[in-house]
Structures are given as C-alpha cells and as structure tokens.
Amino acid sequence: MSAFARSAAYLAPIALLLAGAAPAPAAEPAPTGLWYGVLDPAAGVEMAFELRVERKGKGLSAVLRNPPVETPFTSASWDGSSLDLELAAYDARIVAHRDGDGLVGTYTRNTGTVVLEVPFRASPKAPAIPVPAAGAPSVAGEWGMVLGPAGKEERLLGSFRQDGGRAWGTLLSTSGDYGPLHGTFDGRRLVLTVFNGFFIYRLTGEVGPDGSLAGEFRARASAPQPWHARRLDAASAATWLPDGGSIVRAKDPSVPFTFSLPEAPGKVVSSEDPAYAGRPMIVTFLGTWCPNCHDEAPLLVDLSRRYRAAGLRVVALSYEYTADPERSFRQIARFKERYGIDYPVLLAGTTKDAASSAPRAQLAGFGGYPTTLFLDRSHRIVRTHTGFDGPATGERFARLKKETEEAVRSLLAGTAQPSSRR
C-alpha cells in the first residue's frame, strides 16, 4: 500500500467521526445592559421594574432599579445560557434565559416554609411614557389615603411626584413606607408599581370629578383592595398619621429594658454584660425579611461607628419567619454582611411568637418592624420610634436621619429623660 493510501485509510475513520458529530453550540454573550422587567403574579397584573447588568472583571454585577432607588444584587452570574441574580438577604433570586431579544424566567423567594414563584420577563425596549394633555391635573403632592374594605380600613399617606407622564413616590404607614413606587400618570389614570426583592405592589387609580383619587391596590397575587384619597395641605399631611414616636412605649418607664438572647448557637448576649453597663444604647426590633429594616440598617451602622468611642452601643433583636435556628442565623449573617454591621444582631424568636417574647413583653403598643428604642445609661427607655421612612420618602428620610442623630447626641449628653406615658 502506498503512503498516500495508508494516510487516507488512517484519516477516513476520523473524517467519518467528525462528520457525524454535531458542533457544540456557541455560548451566548451575557445579557448586559438596561432591562425593563415585569413580574406577573396574577393574569394581566404586571409589576414593573428595571434591571441593569454590567461586566465586573471576569464576571457580572447587577442592580434592581425602582427609579430613583437602586438595590444591588448580592451576586450575578451567566453560564452561557442562564442568568442568575441573587438577593441573599431575602433568600430570593431571579433566574432567566434569553427568549428572542428578551429574557424570561422566574423570581423565587424562600420564606422557610414555602417557596414563592412568580413569572418574570424583561425587554431591552423602554415602555412608552404617556404625555398628559395641556391643563391636565397633577398627582404631585401629599394625599390622605384610606385603603381596604369598609370596617377594615387602614390610613396611609400617599406622597407622589410627577414629571410629565412619569410619576413616582411611596405610601407611608405607621410601620414604614411601601418602597419606591414608580410608573406613569397620563392626566387621568395613575399606575405605580414596585418590586424591590421583597415588596411586589401595584397601585392604580383615576382622578375623580372633584379632584380626588380612587382605585385598587394589589400586593403580589392577593385580591385587589379598594382605596380612595384626597389631597392634603402641609398641615393636614403632618397629622394624617400618628407620629412614629407616639406608638410604642415602655410598660414601666422606670424599669430598665433588658434582653438576653443568642448571637450565635451557644453565644448569648445580655444587656447586663459589662460591654453595655452604664452605656446609652439603641435597640432595634427587626426582621431580615423586612425592607424597612434594610433601609434603617445603614443609618445604625453609621451611628455605631461614629459614636461608639463616645459610649454608644447598638444591638438588634431579630424576629424571623421560621423556628429553624440554622436558617435564621444564616439569614442574620447575610443581613450583617450586606450592610457591614459590626454590632450584635440577636435571634429573638419568630414573628409568630413575637408578642409573647421577653423583649416585647416589656413594651406596650408595639406597631411593627422596625421599632427602635433609645436607652439611657441606666437602660431606661427614653425615646421610641416605630417604622422607618426610607430613601423613597425623600425629605422625610433626611429628616428622620437627622432626628435620630440628635436623639443619640441627647443620650450621650445625658439630657434625655424617660417618658412618663403609661
């Protein structure tokens, strides 16, 4: 056999093998850029938000946008076909793949007892913004809102802003705000939504002949709740909701507030430890599942760092969804890592059994999370605040931060006095 024949015989099987093998599919490029997303927890009811995915070194970073507020994802990855965006502190994530020029997938959140799943999709094309007719009314301002059916009404304060057909703002309650709602107003119909990793809300309404607003509010896939609102002047807006400092109080203001709870398995932290003796304190009741508690955390971290040398101590008491300590401590660790928390976050119990817990038993009128206590050097409660007005509330956010710092300075100066309210 000639050299040529031997070579052909040798190569023939290889050629046949290569001819029969399907070429490996090329990995698709990562879906970087600005995406306009929606969650669809109920047929025909969309909650809109934005995603921005960017290159970061050899990997990705991403933020969840509810203009003007941005929430960074804990991690972002692309394996060539699937996008994975994690919000570890909420035990939540978005997993999606390309579908034409868009993305489709699922948002999931693990509550510890059930995994919530909501369809997700996104487009690189921005939705149309309406142009209100000349002379159309504006929704900008403060609105006194009543939410819910007769007999179960809840008072909320709507705070809205508008620029052309764009509208944004939030709803405030006695336990905090509803996050950065955003959307459109065409001169008659208002549509605002928010998805910040936890909240999934949609508010729709129309302007009535008398200038009032009325419509429906949805939370995730729940049944719509009716609402109506009237415009408030500055004086009425200031008194529409009870002041955050007037809701919770010490059952006995003369008795020190105490706690003794685990920071980790086998490690108990007590208000009577030498590290806290004779020190003014901030004690906050929170849950790692609570968005308003996430809003408050950076402020407490900042105050702890700046005033620790002067004697201030900060401690958080966390009430989690489940009675599984392993999961609860994991979520607390994620919460601390996200905000760089250097003060103890103690596991106080579950939300279900919170009312009977030892810390709660010392309080009257508990109104929700976060609730923040200010303790003097004898650990008597001298001030309280229920709820937290986060970044979506604009001027209220700035004012609350200023008032909180003034309260800290008063504690350190020894000028704060226990309330006599009983």
C-alpha positions as CSV (number, residue, x, y, z in Angstrom):
1,M,0.0,0.0,0.0
2,S,1.3,3.4,-0.9
3,A,2.0,6.1,1.6
4,F,-1.0,8.0,0.2
5,A,-3.3,5.1,0.6
6,R,-2.1,4.4,4.2
7,S,-2.7,8.1,5.1
8,A,-6.2,8.0,3.6
9,A,-7.1,4.8,5.4
10,Y,-5.9,6.3,8.7
11,L,-7.9,9.6,8.2
12,A,-11.1,8.0,7.0
13,P,-12.5,7.0,10.4
14,I,-11.6,10.4,11.8
15,A,-13.4,12.1,9.0
16,L,-16.5,10.0,9.5
17,L,-16.5,10.7,13.2
18,L,-16.2,14.4,12.7
19,A,-18.9,14.4,10.1
20,G,-21.3,12.7,12.4
21,A,-20.7,14.9,15.5
22,A,-22.9,17.9,15.9
23,P,-20.9,21.1,16.5
24,A,-21.0,22.3,20.1
25,P,-23.4,25.3,20.4
26,A,-21.6,28.6,21.0
27,A,-22.2,30.2,24.4
28,E,-24.4,33.3,24.1
29,P,-23.0,36.6,25.3
30,A,-24.1,37.8,28.8
31,P,-27.2,39.9,28.7
32,T,-25.6,43.1,29.8
33,G,-27.3,46.5,29.7
34,L,-30.6,48.0,31.0
35,W,-33.6,45.7,31.0
36,Y,-37.2,46.7,31.6
37,G,-38.7,43.9,33.6
38,V,-42.1,42.8,34.9
39,L,-43.4,40.3,37.3
40,D,-46.7,38.8,36.5
41,P,-48.0,37.3,39.7
42,A,-51.6,37.3,38.5
43,A,-53.0,37.2,35.0
44,G,-53.0,40.7,33.5
45,V,-51.4,42.3,36.5
46,E,-47.9,43.4,35.9
47,M,-45.4,44.8,38.4
48,A,-42.7,46.7,36.5
49,F,-39.1,47.5,37.5
50,E,-35.7,47.7,35.8
51,L,-32.5,45.7,35.9
52,R,-29.0,46.8,35.0
53,V,-26.5,44.1,34.3
54,E,-22.8,45.1,33.8
55,R,-19.4,43.5,33.3
56,K,-17.3,43.4,36.5
57,G,-13.9,42.0,35.9
58,K,-14.4,38.5,34.5
59,G,-17.9,38.3,36.0
60,L,-21.0,40.4,36.3
61,S,-22.7,42.8,38.7
62,A,-26.4,43.8,38.7
63,V,-28.8,46.2,40.4
64,L,-32.5,46.1,40.7
65,R,-33.9,49.6,39.9
66,N,-37.1,51.2,41.0
67,P,-36.3,54.7,39.9
68,P,-34.8,56.6,41.6
69,V,-33.8,53.9,44.1
70,E,-31.3,51.1,43.2
71,T,-30.8,47.8,45.1
72,P,-27.6,45.8,44.3
73,F,-27.9,42.1,43.8
74,T,-25.7,40.0,46.1
75,S,-24.3,38.1,43.1
76,A,-24.8,37.9,39.4
77,S,-23.7,35.2,37.0
78,W,-24.1,34.0,33.4
79,D,-23.2,30.4,32.4
80,G,-23.7,30.9,28.7
81,S,-27.4,30.2,28.8
82,S,-28.8,31.2,32.2
83,L,-28.7,34.5,34.2
84,D,-28.8,34.0,38.0
85,L,-29.3,37.1,40.1
86,E,-29.3,36.6,43.9
87,L,-30.7,38.7,46.8
88,A,-29.3,36.6,49.6
89,A,-30.6,38.7,52.5
90,Y,-34.2,38.0,51.3
91,D,-33.3,34.4,50.3
92,A,-34.5,35.3,46.8
93,R,-33.3,35.2,43.2
94,I,-34.2,35.7,39.6
95,V,-33.2,33.0,37.1
96,A,-33.8,33.7,33.5
97,H,-32.7,32.8,29.9
98,R,-32.8,34.6,26.6
99,D,-36.0,34.5,24.6
100,G,-35.6,36.3,21.3
101,D,-34.3,39.7,22.2
102,G,-35.8,39.5,25.7
103,L,-35.4,37.5,28.9
104,V,-37.9,35.1,30.6
105,G,-37.6,33.2,33.8
106,T,-38.8,33.1,37.4
107,Y,-38.5,35.1,40.6
108,T,-38.4,32.9,43.7
109,R,-38.2,33.7,47.4
110,N,-37.8,31.1,50.1
111,T,-39.8,32.0,53.2
112,G,-38.6,28.9,55.1
113,T,-42.0,27.3,54.9
114,V,-42.8,27.8,51.2
115,V,-41.0,28.9,48.1
116,L,-42.8,31.7,46.3
117,E,-42.5,31.6,42.5
118,V,-43.5,34.4,40.2
119,P,-43.1,34.6,36.4
120,F,-40.6,37.2,35.2
121,R,-39.8,38.6,31.8
122,A,-37.8,41.6,30.5
123,S,-37.2,43.6,27.4
124,P,-34.4,45.9,26.3
125,K,-37.1,48.3,25.0
126,A,-38.3,51.0,27.3
127,P,-42.1,51.2,27.8
128,A,-43.9,54.2,26.3
129,I,-44.4,57.2,28.6
130,P,-47.7,59.0,28.2
131,V,-48.0,62.7,27.6
132,P,-50.7,64.3,29.7
133,A,-52.9,66.8,27.8
134,A,-52.3,70.5,28.4
135,G,-54.1,71.6,31.6
136,A,-54.4,68.0,32.9
137,P,-54.3,67.7,36.8
138,S,-51.2,66.7,38.6
139,V,-50.8,64.0,41.2
140,A,-47.7,65.6,42.8
141,G,-48.2,66.3,46.5
142,E,-49.4,64.6,49.6
143,W,-52.6,62.5,49.7
144,G,-54.6,61.2,52.6
145,M,-55.5,57.7,51.6
146,V,-57.9,55.1,53.1
147,L,-57.1,51.5,52.0
148,G,-59.3,48.5,52.4
149,P,-63.0,47.5,52.5
150,A,-65.4,49.1,54.9
151,G,-64.7,48.1,58.5
152,K,-61.1,47.1,57.7
153,E,-59.8,50.5,56.5
154,E,-56.1,51.5,57.0
155,R,-54.9,55.0,56.8
156,L,-51.9,55.7,54.6
157,L,-50.2,58.8,53.4
158,G,-49.5,58.9,49.6
159,S,-46.6,61.1,48.7
160,F,-46.3,61.4,44.9
161,R,-44.1,63.4,42.5
162,Q,-44.6,63.9,38.7
163,D,-42.5,65.0,35.7
164,G,-44.6,64.9,32.5
165,G,-46.1,61.5,32.2
166,R,-43.7,59.9,34.7
167,A,-44.8,59.6,38.3
168,W,-43.1,58.2,41.4
169,G,-43.4,58.3,45.2
170,T,-44.5,56.0,48.0
171,L,-47.2,55.2,50.6
172,L,-46.4,55.7,54.2
173,S,-47.9,53.8,57.1
174,T,-47.3,53.7,60.8
175,S,-44.7,51.0,60.3
176,G,-42.8,52.5,57.4
177,D,-43.1,53.1,53.7
178,Y,-44.1,50.8,50.9
179,G,-40.9,51.3,48.9
180,P,-40.1,53.3,45.8
181,L,-43.3,53.1,43.7
182,H,-42.9,54.4,40.2
183,G,-44.8,54.5,36.9
184,T,-47.0,56.8,34.9
185,F,-49.8,59.3,35.1
186,D,-51.5,60.3,31.8
187,G,-53.6,63.1,33.3
188,R,-56.4,60.8,34.3
189,R,-55.0,57.3,35.2
190,L,-52.3,56.6,37.7
191,V,-50.2,53.3,37.6
192,L,-47.4,52.8,40.1
193,T,-45.6,49.6,40.9
194,V,-42.6,48.4,42.9
195,F,-40.5,45.2,43.1
196,N,-37.5,45.7,45.4
197,G,-36.7,42.0,46.0
198,F,-39.4,41.6,48.6
199,F,-42.3,44.1,48.0
200,I,-44.4,43.3,44.9
201,Y,-47.0,46.1,44.8
202,R,-49.2,47.7,42.2
203,L,-51.3,50.8,42.7
204,T,-53.8,52.0,40.1
205,G,-56.3,54.8,40.3
206,E,-58.1,57.6,38.5
207,V,-58.8,61.2,39.2
208,G,-62.5,61.9,40.0
209,P,-64.5,65.0,39.0
210,D,-63.8,66.6,42.5
211,G,-60.0,66.1,42.1
212,S,-59.9,63.0,44.4
213,L,-58.2,59.8,43.6
214,A,-59.6,56.3,43.8
215,G,-58.6,52.8,42.6
216,E,-57.2,49.4,43.5
217,F,-54.1,48.2,45.3
218,R,-52.6,44.8,44.9
219,A,-49.8,43.0,46.8
220,R,-48.4,40.2,44.8
221,A,-51.2,37.8,43.8
222,S,-53.6,38.9,46.5
223,A,-57.2,40.1,45.8
224,P,-57.3,43.8,44.9
225,Q,-58.1,46.3,47.8
226,P,-60.1,49.4,47.1
227,W,-58.7,52.8,48.1
228,H,-59.6,56.5,47.9
229,A,-57.6,59.6,48.7
230,R,-57.9,63.3,48.9
231,R,-55.2,65.9,48.5
232,L,-53.8,67.3,51.8
233,D,-52.2,70.6,52.6
234,A,-48.9,70.6,54.6
235,A,-50.6,70.9,58.0
236,S,-53.0,68.1,57.3
237,A,-50.3,65.9,55.9
238,A,-48.2,66.3,59.0
239,T,-51.0,65.0,61.2
240,W,-52.6,62.4,58.9
241,L,-50.7,59.5,60.5
242,P,-49.7,59.2,64.2
243,D,-46.1,60.3,64.9
244,G,-43.7,57.4,64.9
245,G,-42.6,58.3,68.4
246,S,-46.1,58.1,69.9
247,I,-46.9,54.4,69.1
248,V,-44.9,52.1,71.3
249,R,-43.9,52.8,74.9
250,A,-42.4,51.1,77.9
251,K,-44.9,49.5,80.2
252,D,-43.0,50.8,83.1
253,P,-40.6,53.7,82.1
254,S,-38.8,53.5,85.5
255,V,-37.6,49.9,84.9
256,P,-34.5,49.2,82.7
257,F,-35.2,47.4,79.4
258,T,-33.4,44.0,79.4
259,F,-32.6,41.2,76.9
260,S,-30.6,38.0,77.0
261,L,-30.5,36.3,73.5
262,P,-28.2,34.3,71.3
263,E,-26.0,36.0,68.8
264,A,-24.9,32.5,67.6
265,P,-25.5,29.0,68.8
266,G,-24.1,28.8,72.3
267,K,-23.2,32.5,72.5
268,V,-25.7,34.6,74.5
269,V,-25.5,38.4,74.7
270,S,-27.2,40.2,77.6
271,S,-28.0,43.8,78.3
272,E,-26.3,43.2,81.7
273,D,-22.9,42.3,80.1
274,P,-20.0,44.5,81.1
275,A,-19.9,45.8,77.5
276,Y,-23.2,47.5,78.0
277,A,-23.2,48.5,81.7
278,G,-23.6,52.3,82.0
279,R,-23.7,52.7,78.2
280,P,-26.5,54.5,76.3
281,M,-28.0,52.2,73.8
282,I,-30.1,51.9,70.6
283,V,-32.0,48.6,70.5
284,T,-33.9,47.9,67.3
285,F,-36.5,45.2,66.6
286,L,-36.2,43.9,63.1
287,G,-36.6,41.0,60.7
288,T,-34.1,40.2,57.9
289,W,-37.2,39.8,55.7
290,C,-38.3,43.5,56.4
291,P,-37.4,46.0,53.7
292,N,-37.8,49.0,56.1
293,C,-35.3,47.3,58.4
294,H,-32.9,47.1,55.5
295,D,-33.4,50.9,55.0
296,E,-32.7,51.6,58.6
297,A,-29.5,49.4,58.9
298,P,-27.1,51.7,57.1
299,L,-28.1,54.6,59.4
300,L,-27.5,52.4,62.5
301,V,-24.2,51.2,61.1
302,D,-23.1,54.8,60.6
303,L,-24.2,55.9,64.1
304,S,-22.5,52.9,65.7
305,R,-19.2,53.7,64.0
306,R,-19.2,57.4,64.6
307,Y,-20.4,57.4,68.2
308,R,-19.0,54.1,69.6
309,A,-15.9,55.8,71.0
310,A,-18.3,58.2,72.9
311,G,-20.0,55.3,74.5
312,L,-23.0,54.4,72.3
313,R,-23.9,50.8,71.8
314,V,-26.2,49.4,69.2
315,V,-28.0,46.0,69.4
316,A,-30.6,44.5,67.0
317,L,-33.2,41.9,68.0
318,S,-34.3,39.9,65.0
319,Y,-37.6,38.0,64.6
320,E,-37.5,35.6,61.8
321,Y,-40.2,33.7,59.8
322,T,-39.4,30.2,60.9
323,A,-38.4,28.3,64.1
324,D,-35.4,26.8,62.3
325,P,-32.4,28.4,64.1
326,E,-29.9,27.3,61.4
327,R,-31.8,29.1,58.7
328,S,-32.4,32.1,60.9
329,F,-28.8,32.5,61.9
330,R,-27.8,32.1,58.2
331,Q,-30.2,34.9,57.2
332,I,-28.9,37.1,60.0
333,A,-25.3,36.6,58.8
334,R,-26.3,37.5,55.3
335,F,-28.1,40.7,56.6
336,K,-25.0,41.7,58.6
337,E,-22.6,41.1,55.6
338,R,-24.8,43.1,53.3
339,Y,-24.5,46.2,55.4
340,G,-21.2,45.7,57.1
341,I,-22.9,45.5,60.5
342,D,-20.4,45.5,63.4
343,Y,-22.9,45.3,66.3
344,P,-24.7,42.2,67.6
345,V,-27.9,41.0,65.8
346,L,-29.5,38.6,68.2
347,L,-32.1,36.0,67.4
348,A,-35.1,37.0,69.4
349,G,-37.6,34.4,68.1
350,T,-40.2,34.1,65.4
351,T,-42.7,36.6,64.1
352,K,-45.5,34.2,65.0
353,D,-44.5,34.1,68.7
354,A,-43.0,37.7,68.9
355,A,-45.8,39.1,71.1
356,S,-45.1,36.7,73.9
357,S,-41.3,37.1,73.8
358,A,-39.5,38.6,76.7
359,P,-38.3,41.8,74.9
360,R,-41.8,42.5,73.5
361,A,-43.4,41.8,76.9
362,Q,-41.7,45.0,78.2
363,L,-43.5,47.2,75.6
364,A,-47.0,48.4,75.1
365,G,-48.5,49.4,71.7
366,F,-45.9,47.6,69.5
367,G,-46.7,48.7,66.0
368,G,-44.4,46.8,63.6
369,Y,-40.9,46.4,62.3
370,P,-38.6,48.2,62.7
371,T,-39.3,49.5,66.2
372,T,-36.3,51.4,67.7
373,L,-35.7,52.1,71.4
374,F,-33.3,54.7,72.8
375,L,-32.0,53.7,76.3
376,D,-30.2,56.0,78.7
377,R,-27.2,54.9,80.7
378,S,-29.5,53.1,83.2
379,H,-31.1,51.4,80.2
380,R,-34.5,53.0,80.7
381,I,-36.4,53.7,77.6
382,V,-36.3,57.5,77.0
383,R,-37.5,57.5,73.4
384,T,-39.0,55.2,70.8
385,H,-39.7,55.2,67.1
386,T,-41.9,52.9,65.1
387,G,-41.2,52.3,61.4
388,F,-38.6,53.9,59.2
389,D,-39.1,56.4,56.4
390,G,-36.6,55.1,53.8
391,P,-35.0,56.7,50.7
392,A,-38.3,56.6,48.7
393,T,-39.7,59.2,51.1
394,G,-37.3,61.9,50.1
395,E,-37.3,64.8,52.7
396,R,-38.8,62.5,55.3
397,F,-35.8,60.2,55.0
398,A,-33.4,63.1,55.5
399,R,-35.4,64.4,58.4
400,L,-35.6,61.1,60.2
401,K,-31.9,60.6,59.9
402,K,-31.2,64.0,61.4
403,E,-33.7,63.4,64.3
404,T,-32.2,60.0,65.1
405,E,-28.7,61.5,65.3
406,E,-30.0,64.3,67.6
407,A,-31.5,61.6,69.8
408,V,-28.1,59.8,70.0
409,R,-26.4,63.1,71.0
410,S,-29.0,63.6,73.7
411,L,-28.4,60.1,75.0
412,L,-24.7,60.7,75.2
413,A,-25.1,64.1,76.8
414,G,-27.4,62.6,79.4
415,T,-30.1,65.1,78.7
416,A,-32.8,62.6,77.5
417,Q,-35.4,61.8,80.2
418,P,-37.6,58.8,80.4
419,S,-41.2,59.4,79.2
420,S,-43.9,59.3,81.8
421,R,-46.5,57.9,79.4
422,R,-48.2,54.8,80.8
